[in-house]
Amino acid sequence: MPGAGKSTVGVLLAKRCGMAFSDTDILIQTGEGRYLQELISIYGVSGFREIEEKYLLSIPADCGVVATGGSAVYSEKAMSHLKSLGAVVYLQIALASLKTRLGNLVERGVVMTPDQTLDMLYEERCPFYEKYADITVSTDTMTPDQVAARVVERYAHRRCIAFSCLNVV
């Protein structure tokens, strides 16, 4: 979800592991020459998702740590590609915590239909996050650094930290 800490934790993970870091929201904005909210406004939700999928599918095998947009989970092809590169980490956050962290959803470039509330978006996305997650870490009571440490700890038990790509959804 937006506000779960994907970008913040992703940078910390990359530092801990001596890996590169990429944020797909930034890759999209840079590649398209527009802010996310502009792209959503121009192309609509489905058009934005097509753009996002194109960028997600272009992530290379030596990607390091990748923080995706929260809407990445809507593309089965993109998620299959990400899972082929490395573990997918779901940064789980309670709806109440999320509401205290988020500001204006439109300004953030959150991919949601005009009639959707944050509650509806949360309810819709959580099953996707759970479906694709290799590792789930709750972020509610931990600092970003603690979350990064927990991811490394959980990942080490699964794959001995021998990975080329760690995706944070």
C-alpha positions as semicolon CSV with decimal commas, in nm:
position;residue;x (nm);y (nm);z (nm)
1;M;0,000;0,000;0,000
2;P;0,113;0,356;-0,043
3;G;0,265;0,473;0,283
4;A;0,375;0,126;0,397
5;G;0,740;0,231;0,368
6;K;0,845;0,058;0,044
7;S;1,085;0,329;-0,074
8;T;1,228;0,405;0,269
9;V;1,278;0,041;0,362
10;G;1,403;-0,039;0,011
11;V;1,688;0,212;0,042
12;L;1,781;0,076;0,385
13;L;1,775;-0,282;0,252
14;A;1,996;-0,189;-0,041
15;K;2,247;-0,027;0,194
16;R;2,247;-0,326;0,431
17;C;2,304;-0,567;0,143
18;G;2,541;-0,355;-0,067
19;M;2,301;-0,356;-0,359
20;A;2,155;-0,107;-0,604
21;F;1,814;0,044;-0,534
22;S;1,538;0,133;-0,779
23;D;1,196;0,282;-0,723
24;T;0,961;0,201;-1,011
25;D;0,749;0,509;-0,945
26;I;1,057;0,723;-1,008
27;L;1,153;0,514;-1,314
28;I;0,805;0,571;-1,458
29;Q;0,809;0,946;-1,386
30;T;1,156;0,985;-1,536
31;G;1,081;0,771;-1,840
32;E;0,746;0,932;-1,912
33;G;0,849;1,286;-1,821
34;R;0,542;1,335;-1,602
35;Y;0,439;1,291;-1,240
36;L;0,235;0,981;-1,154
37;Q;-0,076;1,182;-1,081
38;E;-0,049;1,346;-1,427
39;L;-0,021;1,007;-1,596
40;I;-0,324;0,877;-1,406
41;S;-0,518;1,189;-1,499
42;I;-0,422;1,167;-1,868
43;Y;-0,445;0,790;-1,925
44;G;-0,683;0,680;-1,651
45;V;-0,629;0,391;-1,414
46;S;-0,614;0,119;-1,682
47;G;-0,381;0,325;-1,904
48;F;-0,150;0,393;-1,612
49;R;-0,143;0,024;-1,523
50;E;-0,030;-0,056;-1,879
51;I;0,253;0,196;-1,849
52;E;0,349;0,058;-1,509
53;E;0,348;-0,299;-1,640
54;K;0,585;-0,202;-1,922
55;Y;0,837;-0,064;-1,672
56;L;0,800;-0,357;-1,433
57;L;0,862;-0,607;-1,714
58;S;1,180;-0,421;-1,810
59;I;1,346;-0,471;-1,470
60;P;1,668;-0,668;-1,528
61;A;1,795;-0,973;-1,339
62;D;2,069;-0,772;-1,165
63;C;1,821;-0,519;-1,031
64;G;1,921;-0,513;-0,664
65;V;1,637;-0,395;-0,439
66;V;1,327;-0,268;-0,617
67;A;1,045;-0,072;-0,455
68;T;0,738;-0,104;-0,673
69;G;0,429;0,107;-0,675
70;G;0,150;-0,044;-0,468
71;S;-0,051;-0,111;-0,784
72;A;0,212;-0,345;-0,932
73;V;0,012;-0,639;-0,798
74;Y;-0,262;-0,581;-1,053
75;S;-0,037;-0,718;-1,328
76;E;0,004;-1,094;-1,310
77;K;0,272;-1,079;-1,582
78;A;0,472;-0,817;-1,393
79;M;0,447;-1,001;-1,063
80;S;0,550;-1,326;-1,227
81;H;0,853;-1,145;-1,372
82;L;0,944;-0,992;-1,035
83;K;0,911;-1,328;-0,859
84;S;1,142;-1,482;-1,121
85;L;1,406;-1,224;-1,023
86;G;1,392;-1,269;-0,648
87;A;1,177;-1,267;-0,338
88;V;0,873;-1,043;-0,314
89;V;0,839;-0,872;0,022
90;Y;0,499;-0,752;0,140
91;L;0,526;-0,464;0,386
92;Q;0,199;-0,514;0,569
93;I;0,036;-0,218;0,739
94;A;-0,292;-0,192;0,927
95;L;-0,554;0,035;0,773
96;A;-0,562;0,256;1,084
97;S;-0,183;0,307;1,067
98;L;-0,203;0,376;0,696
99;K;-0,462;0,647;0,747
100;T;-0,235;0,831;0,989
101;R;0,063;0,815;0,748
102;L;-0,102;0,923;0,424
103;G;-0,173;1,272;0,307
104;N;-0,357;1,364;-0,011
105;L;-0,396;1,045;-0,215
106;V;-0,440;1,231;-0,543
107;E;-0,118;1,430;-0,495
108;R;0,066;1,107;-0,409
109;G;-0,033;0,952;-0,740
110;V;-0,219;0,661;-0,585
111;V;-0,379;0,442;-0,852
112;M;-0,746;0,424;-0,762
113;T;-1,076;0,490;-0,931
114;P;-1,255;0,819;-0,852
115;D;-1,528;0,640;-0,655
116;Q;-1,284;0,435;-0,443
117;T;-1,207;0,516;-0,081
118;L;-0,885;0,421;0,094
119;D;-1,078;0,155;0,284
120;M;-1,201;0,004;-0,044
121;L;-0,854;0,017;-0,199
122;Y;-0,703;-0,154;0,105
123;E;-0,967;-0,426;0,098
124;E;-0,910;-0,481;-0,275
125;R;-0,530;-0,492;-0,270
126;C;-0,446;-0,690;0,043
127;P;-0,540;-1,029;-0,109
128;F;-0,307;-0,957;-0,404
129;Y;-0,020;-0,865;-0,171
130;E;-0,073;-1,184;0,025
131;K;-0,094;-1,390;-0,294
132;Y;0,241;-1,274;-0,432
133;A;0,440;-1,237;-0,108
134;D;0,734;-1,462;-0,035
135;I;0,800;-1,271;0,287
136;T;0,551;-1,064;0,489
137;V;0,664;-0,812;0,749
138;S;0,427;-0,598;0,953
139;T;0,543;-0,236;0,962
140;D;0,300;-0,105;1,222
141;T;0,517;-0,114;1,533
142;M;0,866;-0,097;1,382
143;T;1,091;0,177;1,251
144;P;1,202;0,150;0,887
145;D;1,545;0,029;1,001
146;Q;1,384;-0,244;1,212
147;V;1,170;-0,347;0,915
148;A;1,481;-0,368;0,692
149;A;1,657;-0,580;0,955
150;R;1,356;-0,811;0,978
151;V;1,346;-0,854;0,600
152;V;1,715;-0,944;0,591
153;E;1,663;-1,186;0,880
154;R;1,367;-1,356;0,713
155;Y;1,531;-1,360;0,373
156;A;1,852;-1,507;0,511
157;H;1,658;-1,802;0,648
158;R;1,492;-1,858;0,312
159;R;1,770;-1,803;0,063
160;C;2,095;-1,740;0,249
161;I;2,114;-1,381;0,118
162;A;2,228;-1,512;-0,222
163;F;1,992;-1,306;-0,429
164;S;2,008;-1,080;-0,728
165;C;1,681;-0,900;-0,678
166;L;1,463;-0,827;-0,378
167;N;1,129;-0,669;-0,461
168;V;0,942;-0,466;-0,204
169;V;0,570;-0,446;-0,275
